[in-house]
Amino acid sequence: MPVRPIIRFPNPLLQTACTQVTSFDDDLHGLVADLLDTMRAAPGVGITGPHIGVLKRVVVIELSREDDVRTYINPQILWSSGETMRHMEGSVSMPGITEEIVRPKAIRFSYQDIHGAMHEEQAEDFLAICIQHEIDQLDGIFWLQRISKLKRDRLTKKWEKIRR
């Protein structure tokens, strides 16, 4: 499948909420394959439809090449732990820029698989962070919105210098 161009920050598509996937067809399978190839080429560990300009609730995560590829269609967080953890985050839409984010350490979430079947799972630690990060993206929340204005402004200026 082709590697698609990645939408770069500050494109407004990155702050647009996505629509639910309702057709679990060949087009969806193609989109998921394109997302995986694009994420690997970036490189990254997670990618969503909006990262390539497709405003659909589709997430692909691969924590490592030895790990299974995880595909989540229409994911939703059902519960978050009170315990938090800090982790460095970034985005394939803003390569080279990272910052520490605090998020719940564990979550329970629901999603559909690529065939439309419903699932509910729990995730902890790095996987939980990744899922929360990608669901934020589907909801139109770019990761920079999770940090202070001061840090956000500093990183945005750094990004503008990198992009030139």
DSSP file with accessible surface (Angstrom, degrees, kcal/mol):
  #  RESIDUE AA STRUCTURE BP1 BP2  ACC     N-H-->O    O-->H-N    N-H-->O    O-->H-N    TCO  KAPPA ALPHA  PHI   PSI    X-CA   Y-CA   Z-CA
    1    1 A M              0   0  139      0, 0.0     2,-0.1     0, 0.0    30,-0.0   0.000 360.0 360.0 360.0 154.1    0.0    0.0    0.0
    2    2 A P        -     0   0   78      0, 0.0     2,-0.6     0, 0.0    36,-0.3  -0.363 360.0-121.7 -76.6 149.2    1.2    3.6   -0.6
    3    3 A V        -     0   0   86     34,-0.2    32,-0.1    35,-0.1    31,-0.1  -0.776  36.5-147.0 -81.4 124.1    2.8    5.8    2.0
    4    4 A R        -     0   0   77     -2,-0.6     2,-0.1    30,-0.4    -1,-0.0  -0.639  21.0 -94.3 -95.5 154.8    0.6    8.8    2.1
    5    5 A P        -     0   0  114      0, 0.0     2,-0.4     0, 0.0    -1,-0.1  -0.400  40.8-127.9 -64.1 140.5    1.7   12.4    2.8
    6    6 A I        -     0   0   26     86,-0.1     2,-0.3    -2,-0.1    46,-0.2  -0.782  17.4-120.4 -94.1 132.7    1.3   13.4    6.5
    7    7 A I        -     0   0   33     44,-3.2     2,-0.3    -2,-0.4    46,-0.1  -0.530  33.3-140.3 -67.6 132.5   -0.6   16.5    7.4
    8    8 A R    >   -     0   0  110     -2,-0.3     3,-2.2    86,-0.1    86,-0.2  -0.750  28.1 -72.1-101.9 144.7    1.8   18.9    9.2
    9    9 A F  T 3  S+     0   0   25     84,-2.5    -1,-0.1    -2,-0.3     0, 0.0  -0.422 112.9  34.6 -59.7 136.9    1.0   21.1   12.2
   10   10 A P  T 3  S+     0   0   75      0, 0.0    -1,-0.3     0, 0.0     5,-0.1  -0.767  80.1 129.6-102.8  32.6   -0.7   23.7   12.3
   11   11 A N    X   -     0   0   56     -3,-2.2     3,-1.9     1,-0.2     4,-0.2  -0.216  61.5-131.0 -49.6 129.8   -3.1   22.4    9.6
   12   12 A P  G >  S+     0   0   95      0, 0.0     3,-1.9     0, 0.0    -1,-0.2   0.719 101.0  75.0 -61.1 -20.0   -6.7   22.8   10.9
   13   13 A L  G >  S+     0   0   54      1,-0.3     3,-1.3     2,-0.2    -2,-0.1   0.815  87.0  63.5 -60.9 -26.3   -7.5   19.2   10.1
   14   14 A L  G <  S+     0   0    1     -3,-1.9    -1,-0.3     1,-0.3   126,-0.1   0.590 105.3  44.9 -74.7  -9.3   -5.5   18.2   13.1
   15   15 A Q  G <  S+     0   0  103     -3,-1.9     2,-0.5    -4,-0.2    -1,-0.3  -0.040  92.3 103.8-121.1  29.8   -7.9   20.1   15.3
   16   16 A T  S <  S-     0   0   54     -3,-1.3   124,-0.5   121,-0.2   125,-0.1  -0.948  72.4-121.3-115.3 129.3  -11.1   18.7   13.7
   17   17 A A        -     0   0   65     -2,-0.5   122,-0.2   122,-0.3     2,-0.2  -0.421  31.9-126.1 -68.4 142.8  -13.2   16.0   15.3
   18   18 A C        -     0   0   15    120,-2.9    38,-0.2    -2,-0.1     2,-0.2  -0.524  14.1-117.9 -90.7 158.7  -13.6   12.9   13.2
   19   19 A T  B     -a   56   0A  91     36,-2.2    38,-1.9    -2,-0.2    55,-0.1  -0.579  36.6 -95.6 -91.4 155.2  -16.7   11.1   12.1
   20   20 A Q        -     0   0   95     -2,-0.2     2,-0.4    36,-0.2    -1,-0.1  -0.369  36.0-116.8 -65.5 145.5  -17.6    7.5   13.1
   21   21 A V        +     0   0    9     36,-0.3     3,-0.1     1,-0.1    -1,-0.1  -0.730  39.4 166.6 -81.7 130.0  -16.7    4.7   10.7
   22   22 A T        +     0   0  119     -2,-0.4     2,-0.6     1,-0.2    -1,-0.1   0.555  57.2  67.3-119.7 -17.2  -19.9    3.0    9.5
   23   23 A S        -     0   0   68      2,-0.0     2,-1.0     1,-0.0    -1,-0.2  -0.934  55.3-170.0-112.2 117.0  -18.6    1.0    6.5
   24   24 A F        +     0   0   55     -2,-0.6     2,-0.1    91,-0.1    89,-0.0  -0.648  47.3 124.8-101.9  72.5  -16.3   -1.9    7.3
   25   25 A D  S  > S-     0   0   64     -2,-1.0     4,-2.0     0, 0.0     3,-0.3  -0.411  80.0 -72.9-121.5-169.4  -15.4   -2.5    3.7
   26   26 A D  H  > S+     0   0  140      1,-0.2     4,-2.5     2,-0.2     5,-0.2   0.830 126.2  59.5 -62.0 -33.6  -12.4   -2.8    1.3
   27   27 A D  H  > S+     0   0  124      2,-0.2     4,-2.4     1,-0.2    -1,-0.2   0.905 106.1  47.7 -62.1 -41.2  -11.9    1.0    1.5
   28   28 A L  H  > S+     0   0    8     -3,-0.3     4,-2.7     2,-0.2    -2,-0.2   0.930 110.6  51.2 -64.9 -43.5  -11.4    0.8    5.3
   29   29 A H  H  X S+     0   0   68     -4,-2.0     4,-2.2     1,-0.2    -2,-0.2   0.906 111.4  48.5 -59.9 -41.4   -9.0   -2.1    4.9
   30   30 A G  H  X S+     0   0   18     -4,-2.5     4,-2.6     2,-0.2    -1,-0.2   0.899 109.9  51.4 -64.9 -41.5   -7.0    0.0    2.4
   31   31 A L  H  X S+     0   0   10     -4,-2.4     4,-2.8     2,-0.2    -2,-0.2   0.932 110.0  49.2 -61.1 -45.4   -7.0    3.0    4.7
   32   32 A V  H  X S+     0   0   15     -4,-2.7     4,-2.4     2,-0.2    -2,-0.2   0.925 111.8  48.7 -62.4 -42.7   -5.7    0.9    7.6
   33   33 A A  H  X S+     0   0   31     -4,-2.2     4,-2.4     1,-0.2    -1,-0.2   0.923 112.4  48.4 -63.4 -42.2   -2.9   -0.6    5.4
   34   34 A D  H  X S+     0   0   12     -4,-2.6     4,-2.7     1,-0.2   -30,-0.4   0.901 110.2  52.1 -63.6 -41.3   -1.9    2.9    4.2
   35   35 A L  H  X S+     0   0    0     -4,-2.8     4,-2.9     2,-0.2     5,-0.2   0.929 109.9  48.8 -61.1 -43.7   -1.9    4.2    7.7
   36   36 A L  H  X S+     0   0   29     -4,-2.4     4,-2.5     2,-0.2     5,-0.2   0.949 113.9  45.0 -62.5 -47.5    0.4    1.3    8.8
   37   37 A D  H  X S+     0   0   46     -4,-2.4     4,-1.9     1,-0.2    -1,-0.2   0.906 115.0  48.6 -64.1 -39.8    2.9    1.9    5.9
   38   38 A T  H  X S+     0   0    1     -4,-2.7     4,-1.6   -36,-0.3    -1,-0.2   0.914 111.3  49.8 -66.5 -42.6    2.8    5.7    6.5
   39   39 A M  H  <>S+     0   0    0     -4,-2.9     5,-1.1     1,-0.2    -2,-0.2   0.921 111.2  48.7 -63.1 -44.2    3.4    5.3   10.2
   40   40 A R  H  <5S+     0   0   76     -4,-2.5    -1,-0.2     1,-0.2    -2,-0.2   0.883 112.5  48.4 -63.9 -37.6    6.3    3.0    9.7
   41   41 A A  H  <5S+     0   0   62     -4,-1.9    -1,-0.2    -5,-0.2    -2,-0.2   0.784 115.3  44.6 -72.3 -25.1    7.9    5.3    7.1
   42   42 A A  T  <5S-     0   0   40     -4,-1.6    -1,-0.2    -3,-0.2    -2,-0.2   0.872 114.7-123.3 -57.9 -52.1    7.4    8.4    9.4
   43   43 A P  T   5 +     0   0  111      0, 0.0     2,-0.3     0, 0.0    -3,-0.2   0.788  58.8 130.9 -85.8 162.3    8.5    6.6   11.7
   44   44 A G      < -     0   0   28     -5,-1.1     3,-0.1    18,-0.1    -2,-0.1  -0.939  55.6-128.5-157.6 176.8    6.1    6.5   14.6
   45   45 A V  S    S+     0   0   55     -2,-0.3    17,-2.3     1,-0.3     2,-0.3   0.500  91.9  26.5-110.5 -10.9    4.3    4.2   16.9
   46   46 A G  E     +B   61   0B   6     15,-0.2     2,-0.3    -7,-0.1    46,-0.3  -0.995  59.2 173.3-152.0 150.5    0.7    5.5   16.3
   47   47 A I  E     -B   60   0B   0     13,-2.1    13,-2.6    -2,-0.3     2,-0.3  -0.985   9.9-159.3-154.7 152.9   -1.2    7.2   13.6
   48   48 A T  E >>  -B   59   0B   0     -2,-0.3     3,-1.0    11,-0.2     4,-0.5  -0.853  38.3 -98.4-129.0 167.9   -4.8    8.2   12.9
   49   49 A G  G >4>S+     0   0    0      9,-1.6     5,-2.5     7,-0.5     3,-2.0   0.904 119.1  58.3 -50.3 -48.2   -6.9    9.1    9.9
   50   50 A P  G >45S+     0   0    0      0, 0.0     3,-1.7     0, 0.0    -1,-0.2   0.808  91.6  69.5 -59.2 -27.1   -6.5   12.9   10.5
   51   51 A H  G <45S+     0   0    2     -3,-1.0   -44,-3.2     1,-0.3    -2,-0.2   0.762 110.7  33.9 -61.4 -23.4   -2.7   12.5   10.2
   52   52 A I  G <<5S-     0   0   15     -3,-2.0    -1,-0.3    -4,-0.5    -3,-0.1   0.148 127.2 -96.2-115.9  17.2   -3.2   11.8    6.5
   53   53 A G  T < 5S+     0   0   30     -3,-1.7     2,-0.7     1,-0.2    -2,-0.1   0.609  85.6 125.9  84.1  13.4   -6.2   14.1    6.0
   54   54 A V      < -     0   0   31     -5,-2.5     2,-2.0    -6,-0.2     4,-0.2  -0.908  49.8-153.1-107.1 110.1   -8.9   11.4    6.5
   55   55 A L        +     0   0   50     -2,-0.7   -36,-2.2    -6,-0.2     2,-0.3  -0.351  52.6 119.1 -86.2  61.0  -11.4   12.5    9.2
   56   56 A K  B    S-a   19   0A  95     -2,-2.0     2,-2.2   -38,-0.2    -7,-0.5  -0.935  76.2-106.6-122.5 150.7  -12.5    9.1   10.2
   57   57 A R        +     0   0   17    -38,-1.9    17,-3.1    -2,-0.3     2,-0.4  -0.464  69.2 135.3 -80.3  76.2  -12.1    7.5   13.7
   58   58 A V  E     - C   0  73B   0     -2,-2.2    -9,-1.6    15,-0.2     2,-0.4  -0.994  29.3-176.9-129.1 129.6   -9.3    5.0   12.7
   59   59 A V  E     -BC  48  72B   2     13,-2.3    13,-2.6    -2,-0.4     2,-0.4  -0.987   7.4-170.8-127.3 137.5   -6.2    4.4   14.8
   60   60 A V  E     -BC  47  71B   0    -13,-2.6   -13,-2.1    -2,-0.4     2,-0.4  -0.999  10.5-179.3-125.5 129.1   -3.2    2.1   14.1
   61   61 A I  E     +BC  46  70B   0      9,-2.7     9,-3.4    -2,-0.4     2,-0.3  -0.997  13.7 171.6-130.2 135.4   -0.6    1.5   16.8
   62   62 A E        -     0   0   11    -17,-2.3     7,-0.1    -2,-0.4     3,-0.1  -0.871   9.8-171.4-140.6 101.9    2.6   -0.6   16.6
   63   63 A L  S    S-     0   0   45      5,-0.4     2,-0.3    -2,-0.3    -1,-0.1   0.823  75.7 -12.5 -66.2 -31.9    4.7   -0.3   19.7
   64   64 A S  S >  S-     0   0   49      4,-0.2     3,-1.2   -19,-0.1    -1,-0.2  -0.968  70.9-104.1-158.6 163.8    7.5   -2.2   18.0
   65   65 A R  T 3  S+     0   0  157     -2,-0.3     4,-0.1     1,-0.3    -2,-0.1   0.778 122.8  54.6 -64.4 -24.6    8.0   -4.4   15.0
   66   66 A E  T 3  S+     0   0  171      2,-0.1    -1,-0.3    -4,-0.0     2,-0.2   0.653  98.5  80.8 -80.6 -16.2    8.0   -7.4   17.3
   67   67 A D  S <  S-     0   0   44     -3,-1.2     2,-0.1     1,-0.1     3,-0.0  -0.545  92.6 -98.4 -88.7 153.8    4.6   -6.3   18.7
   68   68 A D        -     0   0  131     -2,-0.2    -5,-0.4     1,-0.1     2,-0.4  -0.420  38.0-110.4 -67.4 147.3    1.3   -7.0   17.0
   69   69 A V        -     0   0   53     -7,-0.1     2,-0.5    -2,-0.1    -7,-0.2  -0.642  33.2-150.5 -75.9 132.0   -0.2   -4.1   15.0
   70   70 A R  E     -C   61   0B  65     -9,-3.4    -9,-2.7    -2,-0.4     2,-0.5  -0.933  11.2-169.0-109.2 129.7   -3.3   -2.8   16.8
   71   71 A T  E     -C   60   0B  32     -2,-0.5     2,-0.5   -11,-0.2   -11,-0.2  -0.980   2.9-173.7-120.1 125.3   -6.2   -1.3   14.8
   72   72 A Y  E     -C   59   0B   4    -13,-2.6   -13,-2.3    -2,-0.5     2,-0.5  -0.980   4.0-166.9-122.9 120.2   -8.9    0.5   16.6
   73   73 A I  E    S-CD  58 112B   0     39,-2.6    39,-3.2    -2,-0.5   -15,-0.2  -0.914  76.1  -6.9-106.6 131.7  -12.0    1.7   14.8
   74   74 A N  E    S-     0   0B   9    -17,-3.1    -1,-0.2    -2,-0.5   -16,-0.1   0.877  87.5-171.0  54.0  46.1  -14.3    4.2   16.6
   75   75 A P  E     -     0   0B   1      0, 0.0     2,-0.3     0, 0.0    36,-0.2  -0.350   8.8-176.6 -71.1 148.5  -12.4    3.9   19.9
   76   76 A Q  E     - D   0 110B 103     34,-2.4    34,-2.6    -2,-0.0     2,-0.5  -0.990  26.5-124.9-143.1 137.2  -13.8    5.5   23.1
   77   77 A I  E     + D   0 109B  58     -2,-0.3    32,-0.3    32,-0.2     3,-0.1  -0.699  25.6 178.1 -82.1 127.7  -12.3    5.8   26.6
   78   78 A L  E     +     0   0B  86     30,-3.1     2,-0.3    -2,-0.5    31,-0.2   0.698  66.9   6.1 -99.2 -28.9  -14.8    4.3   29.1
   79   79 A W  E     - D   0 108B 103     29,-1.7    29,-2.3     2,-0.0     2,-0.4  -0.984  58.3-161.3-157.3 143.8  -12.7    4.8   32.3
   80   80 A S  E     - D   0 107B  51     -2,-0.3    27,-0.2    27,-0.2     2,-0.0  -0.995  26.0-117.0-129.3 141.2   -9.4    6.3   33.3
   81   81 A S        -     0   0   19     25,-2.7    24,-0.1    -2,-0.4    25,-0.0  -0.327  13.6-131.8 -70.8 155.1   -7.4    5.6   36.4
   82   82 A G  S    S+     0   0   79     22,-0.1     2,-0.3     2,-0.1    -1,-0.1   0.751  88.1  88.5 -74.7 -25.3   -6.8    8.3   39.0
   83   83 A E        -     0   0  125     21,-0.0    22,-3.2    23,-0.0    23,-0.5  -0.558  67.2-164.0 -74.9 135.8   -3.1    7.3   39.0
   84   84 A T  E     -F  104   0C  79     20,-0.3     2,-0.3    -2,-0.3    -2,-0.1  -0.695  11.0-160.4-116.5 169.5   -1.1    9.2   36.3
   85   85 A M  E     -F  103   0C  43     18,-2.5    18,-2.3    -2,-0.2     2,-0.4  -0.980  17.1-125.9-145.9 155.7    2.2    8.9   34.6
   86   86 A R  E     +F  102   0C 151     -2,-0.3     2,-0.3    16,-0.2    16,-0.2  -0.822  32.8 166.7-101.2 141.8    4.5   11.2   32.7
   87   87 A H  E     -F  101   0C  59     14,-2.1    14,-2.7    -2,-0.4     2,-0.3  -0.986  39.2-108.9-153.8 145.9    5.7   10.4   29.2
   88   88 A M  E     -F  100   0C  97     -2,-0.3     2,-0.3    12,-0.2    12,-0.2  -0.600  43.4-174.9 -73.9 129.1    7.4   12.1   26.4
   89   89 A E  E     +F   99   0C  11     10,-2.8    10,-1.9    -2,-0.3     2,-0.2  -0.888  15.1 153.0-125.0 159.1    5.0   12.6   23.5
   90   90 A G        -     0   0   23     -2,-0.3     2,-0.3     8,-0.2     8,-0.1  -0.821  30.1-116.9-158.4-163.8    5.2   14.0   20.0
   91   91 A S    >   -     0   0   16      6,-0.5     3,-1.9     3,-0.5     6,-0.3  -0.997  18.1-129.1-151.9 146.8    3.5   13.5   16.6
   92   92 A V  T 3  S+     0   0   13     -2,-0.3   -86,-0.1   -46,-0.3    -1,-0.1   0.707 114.6  60.8 -65.2 -16.7    4.2   12.3   13.1
   93   93 A S  T 3  S+     0   0    0      1,-0.2   -84,-2.5   -85,-0.1    -1,-0.3   0.461 114.5  32.4 -86.8  -2.7    2.6   15.7   12.2
   94   94 A M  S X  S-     0   0    0     -3,-1.9     3,-1.6   -86,-0.2    -3,-0.5  -0.395  85.3-168.2-148.2  58.3    5.3   17.5   14.1
   95   95 A P  T 3  S+     0   0   57      0, 0.0    -3,-0.1     0, 0.0     3,-0.1  -0.236  70.2  24.9 -60.2 140.8    8.5   15.4   13.8
   96   96 A G  T 3  S+     0   0   62      1,-0.2     2,-0.5    -5,-0.0    -4,-0.1   0.328  97.9 103.5  91.7  -5.6   11.4   16.4   16.0
   97   97 A I    <   +     0   0    1     -3,-1.6    -6,-0.5    -6,-0.3     2,-0.3  -0.945  41.6 158.5-114.2 124.3    9.2   18.1   18.7
   98   98 A T        +     0   0   72     -2,-0.5     2,-0.3    -8,-0.1    -8,-0.2  -0.961  11.2 174.8-139.7 158.4    8.5   16.3   22.0
   99   99 A E  E     -F   89   0C  28    -10,-1.9   -10,-2.8    -2,-0.3     2,-0.3  -0.972  38.8 -95.2-158.4 154.4    7.4   17.3   25.5
  100  100 A E  E     -F   88   0C  77     -2,-0.3     2,-0.4   -12,-0.2   -12,-0.2  -0.569  41.0-171.6 -76.2 131.8    6.4   15.5   28.7
  101  101 A I  E     -F   87   0C   3    -14,-2.7   -14,-2.1    -2,-0.3     2,-0.5  -0.944  17.3-138.0-123.3 145.4    2.7   15.0   29.1
  102  102 A V  E     +F   86   0C  66     -2,-0.4   -16,-0.2    44,-0.3   -18,-0.0  -0.913  35.0 157.7-105.2 126.8    0.8   13.7   32.2
  103  103 A R  E     -F   85   0C  10    -18,-2.3   -18,-2.5    -2,-0.5    26,-0.1  -0.947  49.9 -73.4-139.8 163.5   -2.0   11.2   31.5
  104  104 A P  E     -F   84   0C  30      0, 0.0   -20,-0.3     0, 0.0    28,-0.1  -0.297  38.3-137.2 -56.9 140.7   -3.9    8.5   33.3
  105  105 A K  S    S+     0   0   54    -22,-3.2    20,-1.8     1,-0.1     2,-0.3   0.776  83.6  26.8 -73.3 -28.9   -1.7    5.4   33.8
  106  106 A A  E     - E   0 124B   9    -23,-0.5   -25,-2.7    18,-0.2     2,-0.3  -0.977  65.5-180.0-137.8 148.5   -4.5    3.0   32.9
  107  107 A I  E     -DE  80 123B   0     16,-2.5    16,-2.5    -2,-0.3     2,-0.4  -0.961  21.3-144.6-140.1 158.3   -7.7    3.1   30.8
  108  108 A R  E     +DE  79 122B  83    -29,-2.3   -30,-3.1    -2,-0.3   -29,-1.7  -0.988  34.1 171.4-117.2 135.5  -10.6    0.9   29.8
  109  109 A F  E     -DE  77 121B   0     12,-2.8    12,-2.5    -2,-0.4     2,-0.3  -0.961  25.7-140.8-144.7 158.0  -11.8    1.6   26.3
  110  110 A S  E     +DE  76 120B  12    -34,-2.6   -34,-2.4    -2,-0.3     2,-0.3  -0.860  28.1 154.0-116.1 156.9  -14.1    0.2   23.6
  111  111 A Y  E     - E   0 119B  19      8,-2.1     8,-2.7    -2,-0.3     2,-0.4  -0.968  37.1-113.0-165.8 169.0  -13.6    0.0   19.9
  112  112 A Q  E     -DE  73 118B  39    -39,-3.2   -39,-2.6    -2,-0.3     6,-0.2  -0.888  29.2-129.5-109.3 148.0  -14.5   -1.9   16.8
  113  113 A D    >   -     0   0   37      4,-2.2     3,-2.1    -2,-0.4   -41,-0.1  -0.288  42.5 -84.7 -84.4-178.1  -12.1   -4.1   14.9
  114  114 A I  T 3  S+     0   0   32      1,-0.3   -85,-0.1   -43,-0.2   -86,-0.1   0.679 131.2  51.9 -66.2 -13.3  -11.6   -3.9   11.1
  115  115 A H  T 3  S-     0   0  140      2,-0.1    -1,-0.3   -86,-0.0   -91,-0.1   0.441 121.3-104.8 -99.5  -4.0  -14.6   -6.2   10.6
  116  116 A G  S <  S+     0   0   20     -3,-2.1     2,-0.2     1,-0.3    -2,-0.1   0.364  70.3 144.1  99.4  -3.9  -17.0   -4.1   12.8
  117  117 A A        -     0   0   48      1,-0.1    -4,-2.2    -5,-0.1    -1,-0.3  -0.469  49.7-120.4 -71.5 139.2  -17.0   -6.4   15.9
  118  118 A M  E     +E  112   0B 121     -6,-0.2     2,-0.3    -2,-0.2    -6,-0.2  -0.568  34.2 178.4 -80.9 144.2  -17.2   -4.6   19.2
  119  119 A H  E     -E  111   0B  69     -8,-2.7    -8,-2.1    -2,-0.2     2,-0.4  -0.965  17.8-158.3-140.4 155.2  -14.4   -5.0   21.8
  120  120 A E  E     +E  110   0B 121     -2,-0.3     2,-0.3   -10,-0.2   -10,-0.2  -0.997  23.6 163.8-134.5 132.4  -13.6   -3.7   25.3
  121  121 A E  E     -E  109   0B  74    -12,-2.5   -12,-2.8    -2,-0.4     2,-0.4  -0.922  30.7-129.9-141.4 166.6  -10.1   -3.8   26.7
  122  122 A Q  E     -E  108   0B 102     -2,-0.3     2,-0.3   -14,-0.2   -14,-0.2  -0.919  23.2-171.5-117.0 145.2   -7.9   -2.3   29.4
  123  123 A A  E     -E  107   0B   5    -16,-2.5   -16,-2.5    -2,-0.4     2,-0.3  -0.981   0.6-169.2-135.9 149.8   -4.5   -0.8   28.7
  124  124 A E  E >>  -E  106   0B 109     -2,-0.3     4,-0.9   -18,-0.2     3,-0.9  -0.904  48.6  -8.9-133.4 162.3   -1.8    0.4   31.1
  125  125 A D  H 3> S+     0   0   65    -20,-1.8     4,-2.2    -2,-0.3     5,-0.2  -0.190 124.8   0.9  56.8-134.9    1.5    2.3   30.9
  126  126 A F  H 3> S+     0   0   71      1,-0.2     4,-2.6     2,-0.2    -1,-0.2   0.872 134.3  51.3 -59.1 -41.2    2.9    3.1   27.4
  127  127 A L  H <> S+     0   0   26     -3,-0.9     4,-2.6     1,-0.2    -1,-0.2   0.932 110.1  50.1 -62.6 -42.2    0.0    1.5   25.5
  128  128 A A  H  X S+     0   0    0     -4,-0.9     4,-2.5   -23,-0.2    -2,-0.2   0.912 110.6  50.3 -60.8 -41.5   -2.6    3.4   27.5
  129  129 A I  H  X S+     0   0    3     -4,-2.2     4,-2.6     1,-0.2    -2,-0.2   0.939 111.1  48.7 -61.1 -46.9   -0.7    6.7   26.8
  130  130 A C  H  X S+     0   0    8     -4,-2.6     4,-2.5     1,-0.2     5,-0.2   0.920 111.5  48.5 -61.2 -45.1   -0.6    5.9   23.1
  131  131 A I  H  X S+     0   0    3     -4,-2.6     4,-2.7     1,-0.2     5,-0.2   0.931 112.7  48.0 -63.5 -44.6   -4.3    5.1   22.9
  132  132 A Q  H  X S+     0   0    8     -4,-2.5     4,-2.5    -5,-0.2    -1,-0.2   0.920 111.5  51.3 -61.1 -43.1   -5.2    8.3   24.8
  133  133 A H  H  X S+     0   0   17     -4,-2.6     4,-1.7     1,-0.2    -2,-0.2   0.928 113.5  43.7 -58.7 -47.7   -3.0   10.4   22.6
  134  134 A E  H  X S+     0   0    9     -4,-2.5     4,-2.1     2,-0.2    -2,-0.2   0.877 111.7  52.2 -71.7 -36.8   -4.5    8.9   19.4
  135  135 A I  H  X S+     0   0    7     -4,-2.7     4,-1.7     1,-0.2    -1,-0.2   0.912 106.5  55.3 -65.3 -38.9   -8.1    9.2   20.7
  136  136 A D  H  <>S+     0   0   12     -4,-2.5     5,-3.0    -5,-0.2     3,-0.4   0.943 106.5  51.5 -53.4 -47.0   -7.4   12.9   21.5
  137  137 A Q  H ><5S+     0   0    1     -4,-1.7     3,-1.6     1,-0.3    -2,-0.2   0.916 107.4  51.5 -59.4 -41.5   -6.4   13.3   17.9
  138  138 A L  H 3<5S+     0   0    0     -4,-2.1  -120,-2.9     1,-0.3    -1,-0.3   0.812 108.5  52.7 -64.0 -28.9   -9.6   11.8   16.7
  139  139 A D  T 3<5S-     0   0   73     -4,-1.7  -122,-0.3    -3,-0.4    -1,-0.3   0.354 124.6-103.5 -87.3   4.0  -11.5   14.2   18.9
  140  140 A G  T < 5S+     0   0    9     -3,-1.6     2,-0.8  -124,-0.5    -3,-0.2   0.693  80.5 132.4  82.8  19.2   -9.6   17.2   17.4
  141  141 A I      < -     0   0   46     -5,-3.0     2,-0.2    -6,-0.2    -1,-0.2  -0.881  44.8-154.1-106.9 102.9   -7.3   17.6   20.3
  142  142 A F    >   -     0   0    0     -2,-0.8     3,-2.7     1,-0.1     4,-0.3  -0.553  28.7-113.0 -74.7 143.1   -3.7   18.0   19.1
  143  143 A W  G >  S+     0   0    3      1,-0.3     3,-2.1    -2,-0.2    -1,-0.1   0.757 111.8  69.4 -54.2 -28.8   -1.2   16.9   21.8
  144  144 A L  G >  S+     0   0    3      1,-0.3     3,-1.6     2,-0.2    -1,-0.3   0.779  86.3  68.9 -60.8 -25.1    0.2   20.4   22.3
  145  145 A Q  G <  S+     0   0   86     -3,-2.7    -1,-0.3     1,-0.3    -2,-0.2   0.630  88.7  66.1 -68.8 -11.2   -3.2   21.4   23.8
  146  146 A R  G <  S+     0   0  123     -3,-2.1   -44,-0.3    -4,-0.3     2,-0.3   0.361  96.1  66.3 -90.6   2.5   -2.2   19.1   26.8
  147  147 A I  S <  S-     0   0   18     -3,-1.6   -46,-0.1     1,-0.1   -48,-0.0  -0.778  96.3 -78.8-120.3 170.1    0.7   21.3   27.9
  148  148 A S     >  -     0   0   62     -2,-0.3     4,-2.9     1,-0.1     5,-0.2  -0.188  38.8-115.4 -64.4 156.3    0.9   24.9   29.3
  149  149 A K  H  > S+     0   0  128      1,-0.2     4,-3.0     2,-0.2     5,-0.2   0.890 116.3  55.8 -59.3 -40.1    0.6   27.9   26.9
  150  150 A L  H  > S+     0   0  144      2,-0.2     4,-2.1     1,-0.2    -1,-0.2   0.950 112.3  40.4 -59.1 -49.9    4.3   28.8   27.7
  151  151 A K  H  > S+     0   0   77      2,-0.2     4,-2.8     1,-0.2     5,-0.2   0.905 114.7  53.6 -65.1 -41.5    5.6   25.4   26.6
  152  152 A R  H  X S+     0   0   72     -4,-2.9     4,-2.5     1,-0.2    -2,-0.2   0.933 110.1  46.9 -60.1 -46.1    3.2   25.3   23.7
  153  153 A D  H  X S+     0   0   61     -4,-3.0     4,-2.2     2,-0.2    -1,-0.2   0.911 112.5  50.2 -63.0 -42.3    4.4   28.7   22.4
  154  154 A R  H  X S+     0   0  123     -4,-2.1     4,-2.1    -5,-0.2    -2,-0.2   0.932 113.7  44.5 -61.4 -46.4    8.1   27.6   22.9
  155  155 A L  H  X S+     0   0    2     -4,-2.8     4,-2.7     2,-0.2    -1,-0.2   0.868 110.6  54.5 -69.1 -35.6    7.6   24.4   20.9
  156  156 A T  H  X S+     0   0   29     -4,-2.5     4,-2.4    -5,-0.2    -1,-0.2   0.923 109.4  47.9 -63.9 -41.6    5.6   26.1   18.2
  157  157 A K  H  X S+     0   0  135     -4,-2.2     4,-1.7     2,-0.2    -2,-0.2   0.914 111.8  49.9 -64.6 -41.6    8.4   28.6   17.6
  158  158 A K  H  X S+     0   0  105     -4,-2.1     4,-2.1     1,-0.2    -2,-0.2   0.930 110.6  50.6 -61.5 -42.7   10.9   25.7   17.6
  159  159 A W  H  X S+     0   0    9     -4,-2.7     4,-2.7     1,-0.2    -2,-0.2   0.905 105.8  55.2 -62.3 -41.5    8.7   23.9   15.0
  160  160 A E  H  X S+     0   0   90     -4,-2.4     4,-0.8     1,-0.2    -1,-0.2   0.887 109.2  48.0 -61.7 -36.7    8.5   27.0   12.8
  161  161 A K  H  < S+     0   0  152     -4,-1.7     3,-0.4     1,-0.2    -1,-0.2   0.900 112.4  48.7 -68.8 -40.7   12.3   27.1   12.7
  162  162 A I  H  < S+     0   0   83     -4,-2.1    -2,-0.2     1,-0.2    -1,-0.2   0.898 107.6  55.6 -64.3 -41.9   12.6   23.4   11.9
  163  163 A R  H  <        0   0  131     -4,-2.7    -1,-0.2    -5,-0.2    -2,-0.2   0.721 360.0 360.0 -66.1 -26.1   10.0   23.6    9.1
  164  164 A R     <        0   0  226     -4,-0.8    -3,-0.0    -3,-0.4    -4,-0.0  -0.104 360.0 360.0 -64.9 360.0   11.8   26.3    7.1
